[in-house]
């Protein structure tokens, strides 16, 4: 690896060794032109293809060498995160719908070696001619099954048709029975199938929570009161249900936020940030959050509604018990509900929630919004310095800080927020005044 020793990269990521799937994929991707990698959600697929890409990049080529197509912006941002953590000398950029086109064009004027993007946005850039295609030799279609499911055929076909110099194609999927369309030009790929025959989630236990009422809100409330104040993701089948459930939990004093495909980009991002940084304990979501999201490992996944298909059920459960951790999936069911044939109801352990008395503890953190980001030349170090010097915060009072293009978010201990905002009033960071306030919650305010 040109100046990049594999050991250094792994230690930057906090790993000692590659797992078996990553090692196999690494070797095969380096040596073969067409590869289909099948591996469950949470098994480390991103690193499995990023390491060999790094070895194939050539420092003397100053335009895009590898294109990674993803079905969702969340997955794109997650891959970018991993690449940045690897600490390589190569630039990476992400392009997706809902992101400022102007910013992206500016980013591409100094071309990245690795470009990640959603099919529609990459097609748009190709039509505008914002980056060169003649040096792209490697194409990766990540979560390819999801892109097909979402109907991106036309855009993907258009993009792939424009890449004349590609000599390596890697398809990555978390489900095994996919048809590979002709337009991908992937012919007789080497198939690396790491999907266990029986989903080997031995460290995942599934429990049944019986709801006496048809409206399962009270049962959900009691279940959350039984989880020792640990965070959870709650899955339901419809957008309006996600909002209704989240609003109802907030009314009862449980800090939750919702996330679904009908929200605009900024709201979705804000909800995820608040969930990630611990200022919201519960995320109520549709299957949009079943994969490809950058959220921490969960101990609890709750199925408020069961999905129609078994593979969606598997993906939802993939948010817990990943790698070596253990986790529990809870199914809340009322006797009148249609039974799903992929669930073995007879052998499910019943989890009783009737004795749950106390509300979960409120979150330790609150999210602070800052009206500046990368494009205003702000970074994490600036924010930490400003909050500790002018705001008199200790290191332990600060949680996760996320710096976006034009805004930033910082998690601050609940008890310190009031004083912090008072101290920062009128103060300048890097010679400039920014708006600093408690971030809006993506919830309908019940009190207003």
Residue pairs with C-beta under 8 A, 6 or more apart in sequence:
1 9
1 54
1 55
2 57
2 59
3 89
4 54
4 55
4 86
4 88
4 89
6 51
8 87
9 51
9 54
9 86
9 87
9 88
10 16
10 17
10 18
12 85
12 86
12 87
13 47
13 82
13 85
13 86
15 47
18 26
18 47
18 48
18 51
19 43
19 44
20 194
21 39
21 43
21 44
21 45
21 48
21 192
21 194
22 44
22 47
22 48
22 51
24 192
24 194
25 35
25 37
25 39
25 45
25 48
25 49
25 52
25 192
26 48
26 51
26 52
28 35
28 190
28 192
29 35
29 37
29 48
29 49
29 52
29 53
29 168
29 170
30 52
30 55
30 56
32 189
32 190
33 167
33 168
33 169
34 168
34 169
34 170
34 186
34 187
34 188
34 189
34 190
35 169
35 170
35 171
35 189
35 190
35 192
36 170
36 171
36 173
36 180
36 186
36 189
36 190
36 191
36 192
37 45
37 48
37 49
37 170
37 171
37 172
37 173
37 192
37 194
38 173
38 174
38 175
38 176
38 191
38 192
38 193
38 194
38 195
39 45
39 48
39 172
39 174
39 192
39 194
39 195
40 174
40 194
40 195
40 196
40 199
40 314
40 318
41 174
41 291
41 315
41 318
41 319
41 322
42 318
42 319
42 322
42 323
43 194
43 322
43 323
44 323
45 142
45 172
45 174
46 78
46 79
46 82
46 142
47 82
49 140
49 142
49 170
49 172
50 79
50 82
50 83
50 86
53 66
53 114
53 138
53 140
54 86
54 88
54 90
56 65
56 66
56 137
56 138
56 168
57 65
57 66
57 90
57 113
57 114
58 65
59 89
59 90
61 113
61 135
62 111
63 111
63 131
63 132
63 134
63 135
64 111
64 112
64 113
64 114
64 115
64 131
64 132
64 133
64 135
64 136
65 113
65 114
65 135
65 136
65 137
65 138
66 113
66 114
66 115
66 136
66 137
66 138
66 139
66 140
67 115
67 117
67 122
67 136
67 138
67 139
67 140
67 159
67 163
68 76
68 79
68 114
68 115
68 116
68 117
68 140
68 142
69 117
69 118
69 119
69 122
69 139
69 140
69 141
69 142
69 147
69 156
69 159
70 76
70 79
70 116
70 117
70 118
70 142
70 143
70 147
70 292
71 118
71 119
71 142
71 143
71 146
71 147
71 149
71 150
71 152
71 292
72 96
72 118
72 143
72 146
72 288
72 292
73 94
73 96
73 97
73 98
73 99
73 118
73 265
74 272
74 292
74 293
74 294
75 142
75 143
75 291
75 292
75 293
76 94
76 95
76 96
76 116
76 117
76 118
77 94
77 294
78 292
78 293
78 294
79 94
79 116
79 142
80 92
80 93
80 94
80 116
81 294
83 92
83 114
84 92
90 112
90 113
90 114
91 110
91 111
91 112
91 113
91 114
92 112
92 113
92 114
92 115
92 116
93 104
93 107
93 108
93 112
93 114
93 115
93 116
94 116
94 117
95 104
95 108
95 115
95 116
95 117
95 118
95 121
95 122
95 125
96 117
96 118
96 121
97 118
97 120
97 121
97 265
98 264
98 265
99 121
99 265
99 405
100 405
101 124
103 375
103 405
104 121
104 125
104 130
105 125
105 128
105 130
108 115
108 125
108 130
108 131
109 130
111 131
111 132
115 122
115 131
117 125
118 152
119 147
119 152
119 155
119 156
119 159
120 152
120 155
122 155
122 159
123 155
123 158
123 159
125 131
126 133
126 158
126 159
126 162
133 162
133 163
133 164
133 165
134 164
134 165
135 165
136 163
136 165
136 166
137 165
137 166
137 167
137 168
138 166
138 167
138 168
138 169
138 170
139 160
139 163
139 166
139 168
139 169
139 170
140 169
140 170
140 171
140 172
141 147
141 156
141 169
141 170
141 171
141 172
141 184
142 172
143 172
143 173
143 174
143 291
143 292
144 171
144 172
144 173
144 178
145 173
145 174
145 175
145 178
146 291
146 292
147 156
148 178
148 179
148 181
153 181
153 183
156 183
156 184
157 181
157 183
160 166
160 183
160 184
160 185
161 183
166 185
169 184
169 185
169 186
169 189
171 180
171 184
171 186
171 189
174 195
174 291
174 315
174 318
175 195
175 311
176 193
176 195
180 186
180 189
199 314
201 317
201 321
203 321
203 324
203 325
203 326
203 327
204 317
204 320
204 321
204 326
204 327
204 328
204 329
205 326
205 327
205 328
205 329
205 349
206 317
206 328
206 329
206 330
206 331
206 343
206 348
206 349
207 328
207 329
207 330
207 331
207 348
207 349
207 350
207 351
208 330
208 331
208 333
208 345
208 348
208 349
208 350
208 351
209 219
209 223
209 330
209 331
209 332
209 333
209 350
209 351
209 353
210 219
210 333
210 334
210 335
210 350
211 218
211 219
211 332
211 333
211 334
212 219
212 334
213 219
213 334
214 334
214 336
216 304
216 332
216 334
217 245
217 248
219 332
219 353
220 234
220 245
220 249
220 302
220 304
220 332
221 248
221 249
221 252
221 254
222 353
222 354
222 356
223 302
223 330
223 332
223 351
223 353
223 356
224 232
224 249
224 254
224 282
224 360
225 353
225 356
225 357
225 358
225 359
225 360
226 351
226 353
226 355
226 356
227 299
227 300
227 360
229 281
229 360
229 361
230 299
230 300
231 275
231 278
231 281
231 282
231 283
231 298
231 299
231 300
232 281
232 282
232 283
232 298
232 299
232 300
232 301
232 302
233 282
233 283
233 285
233 289
233 295
233 298
233 300
233 301
233 302
233 316
233 319
234 245
234 256
234 282
234 283
234 284
234 285
234 302
234 304
235 285
235 286
235 287
235 289
235 290
235 301
235 302
235 303
235 304
235 305
235 307
235 316
236 242
236 245
236 284
236 285
236 286
236 304
236 305
237 286
237 287
237 305
237 307
237 308
238 286
238 305
239 260
239 261
239 262
239 286
241 304
241 305
242 258
242 259
242 260
242 284
242 285
242 286
243 258
243 260
243 284
243 444
245 256
245 258
245 284
245 304
246 256
246 257
246 258
246 282
246 284
246 443
247 443
247 444
247 446
249 256
249 282
249 284
250 256
250 443
250 446
251 446
252 359
253 359
254 281
254 282
254 359
254 360
255 279
255 280
255 281
255 282
255 360
255 362
255 363
256 280
256 281
256 282
256 283
256 284
256 443
257 271
257 274
257 275
257 280
257 282
257 283
257 284
257 441
257 442
257 443
258 271
258 283
258 284
258 285
258 442
258 443
259 268
259 271
259 272
259 275
259 283
259 284
259 285
259 286
259 288
259 289
259 442
260 285
260 286
260 288
261 286
261 288
263 271
263 442
267 442
269 404
270 409
270 439
270 440
270 442
271 280
271 283
271 442
272 283
272 293
272 294
272 295
273 367
273 402
273 409
273 439
274 280
274 367
274 439
274 441
274 442
275 282
275 283
275 295
276 294
276 295
276 296
276 400
276 402
277 365
277 367
277 399
277 400
277 402
277 409
277 411
278 363
278 364
278 365
278 399
278 400
278 411
279 363
279 365
279 366
279 367
279 399
279 411
280 363
280 441
281 360
281 363
283 289
283 295
284 304
287 307
287 312
287 315
287 316
289 295
289 319
290 312
290 315
290 316
290 318
290 319
291 315
291 318
295 319
297 320
297 322
297 325
297 327
298 319
298 320
298 327
299 320
299 325
299 326
299 327
299 328
300 320
300 327
300 328
300 329
300 330
301 316
301 317
301 319
301 320
301 327
301 328
301 329
301 330
302 329
302 330
302 332
303 313
303 316
303 329
303 330
303 331
303 332
304 332
306 313
306 331
306 333
306 340
306 343
307 313
307 316
308 340
310 340
310 342
313 340
313 342
313 343
316 329
317 327
317 329
320 327
320 328
320 329
321 327
330 351
331 343
331 348
339 345
362 414
363 414
364 399
364 413
364 414
365 399
365 411
365 412
365 413
365 414
366 411
366 412
366 413
366 414
366 417
366 438
366 439
367 409
367 410
367 411
367 412
367 438
367 439
368 409
368 410
368 411
368 412
368 417
368 420
368 421
368 436
368 437
368 438
368 439
369 407
369 408
369 409
369 435
369 436
369 437
369 438
369 439
369 440
370 378
370 383
370 407
370 408
370 409
370 410
370 434
370 435
370 436
371 406
371 407
371 434
371 435
371 436
372 378
372 406
372 407
372 408
372 429
372 432
372 434
373 403
373 404
373 405
373 406
373 407
373 408
374 403
374 404
374 405
374 406
375 405
375 406
376 406
376 432
376 434
377 430
378 403
378 408
378 429
378 430
378 434
379 403
380 401
380 403
382 429
382 430
383 401
383 403
383 408
383 410
383 429
384 395
384 398
384 401
386 424
386 427
386 429
387 393
387 398
387 410
387 412
387 420
387 424
388 394
388 395
388 398
390 423
390 424
390 427
391 419
391 420
391 423
391 424
392 419
392 420
392 423
393 412
393 416
393 420
396 413
397 412
397 413
397 416
398 410
398 411
398 412
398 413
399 410
399 411
399 412
399 413
400 410
400 411
401 408
401 409
401 410
401 411
402 408
402 409
402 410
409 439
412 420
417 438
421 436
421 437
421 438
424 436
426 433
427 433
